[in-house]
Amino acid sequence: MFSARDRFAEELNGIEEAGLWKKERVITSPQGSSISTSDGEALNFCANNYLGLSSHPEIVQAARSALDSHGFGMSSVRFICGTQDIHKQLEERIASFLSTEDTILYTSCFDANAGLFETILGPEDAVISDELNHASIIDGVRLCKAQRHRYSHCDMKDLEKCLQESASCRTRLVVTDGAFSMHGVLAPLDKIAELCDRHDAILVVDDSHATGFIGETGRGTPEYFGVQDRVDIITSTLGKALGGASGGFTTGHREIIELLRQKSRPYLFSNTLAPSIVLAGIRVLELIDAEPERVQKSRENTKHFREGMTAAGFDIAQGVHPIVPIMIGDERRTMDMASAMNEKGIFVVGFSYPVVPKGQARIRVQISAGHSVDQIDHAIAVFSEVGRELGLVS
Ligand SMILES: Cc1ncc(COP(=O)(O)O)c(C=O)c1O
């Protein structure tokens, strides 16, 4: 055991020496655009709280009322004695929100992805995946026995090549993130859907960074690209825009969802979603439709920040997503910039290799509908001040 402990300690030292240590900041207030931390007050620009609903009073109230009406926990998986009326209601509500036939809840989108591919694909099939897809898709694909193909990021020629190479397979399934979390790029779903139609392949979209706020009414990237009826399966999370607690789901064709209920391992062998999260999830979807100005505010805030940072001379990866990467390149300067921003009360995170390619280090900012224009303007002013100090802008 001692030699194993020495090895673990050595590995930890290596992580620290390489500058890859992930430190967790301790928040002492509810999640929001403005937070208290153990280091002081900060404006928060790095949460996935896209609609500002994580601590919304009506969501908190819905969660509280579920404690009274449905208790704290279910102490069971769904098929034994873990299904309540509200679990069924949330599944129906998600299906109607996204115009799909049926939905299955998971305790996370990681689990939704882990349980999908193995359930519906076998050795006679092929899965074709964007090279920058989320880790949970990569792990889910690893668990299944289908042939694996990987296409260059959003490269339609390469995707078509993979479809041609797998032409003899029984079922081909193309899977992509709807919005890629490291740079906020949207997958070109109109083109991907066209290729899937032409080659008779199933299209799966993980829309974790889009459900609730991308597209005219927040239905996500399929709505943004006008292909809602051409995406076969959507996986997504309740842990970002949709209240931000935890929970995930897979939604799509009835037969697929039923197969998942019968066979998907993270569903069959893991506990039910807590009732308070379920009732709060229902309320979130009601609020998105009852108050469409929230989705609109997310768009306006994003535009305001992107324009302000561009005018201040920063190199911003272009796009429409509230994930806004400030491209810096050099790893050390990126980390210096993130630390200086944090010291001045703007909570942002620097990403460097191996999370992003070498020489493409960046600060990832996430804009929320919960930010006020003043908060965004203040962040731009602090970015400009720190950027000048570090010689990044003039
Ligand atoms: C694209 C994508 N899929 C899945 C997940 C996992 O979601 P959850 O937190 O619900 O497990 C994430 C979260 O980082 C994500 O960005």
The ligand as an SDF file (V2000), in Angstrom:
LIG
                    3D

 16 16  0  0  0  0  0  0  0  0999 V2000
  -21.9770   18.7590  -23.6200 C   0  0  0  0  0  0  0  0  0  0  0  0
  -22.1550   18.2370  -22.2280 C   0  0  0  0  0  0  0  0  0  0  0  0
  -22.7590   17.0570  -22.0610 N   0  0  0  0  0  0  0  0  0  0  0  0
  -22.9470   16.5410  -20.8330 C   0  0  0  0  0  0  0  0  0  0  0  0
  -22.5240   17.2020  -19.7080 C   0  0  0  0  0  0  0  0  0  0  0  0
  -22.7550   16.5860  -18.3550 C   0  0  0  0  0  0  0  0  0  0  0  0
  -23.9050   17.1270  -17.7980 O   0  0  0  0  0  0  0  0  0  0  0  0
  -24.3020   16.7420  -16.2920 P   0  0  0  0  0  0  0  0  0  0  0  0
  -23.6570   17.7750  -15.4240 O   0  0  0  0  0  0  0  0  0  0  0  0
  -25.7860   16.7860  -16.2630 O   0  0  0  0  0  0  0  0  0  0  0  0
  -23.7550   15.3910  -16.0550 O   0  0  0  0  0  0  0  0  0  0  0  0
  -21.9110   18.4420  -19.8290 C   0  0  0  0  0  0  0  0  0  0  0  0
  -21.4540   19.1570  -18.6130 C   0  0  0  0  0  0  0  0  0  0  0  0
  -20.3750   19.6400  -18.5060 O   0  0  0  0  0  0  0  0  0  0  0  0
  -21.7120   18.9760  -21.1290 C   0  0  0  0  0  0  0  0  0  0  0  0
  -21.0980   20.1510  -21.2870 O   0  0  0  0  0  0  0  0  0  0  0  0
  1  2  1  0
  2  3  1  0
  2 15  2  0
  3  4  2  0
  4  5  1  0
  5  6  1  0
  5 12  2  0
  6  7  1  0
  7  8  1  0
  8  9  2  0
  8 10  1  0
  8 11  1  0
 12 13  1  0
 12 15  1  0
 13 14  2  0
 15 16  1  0
M  END
$$$$
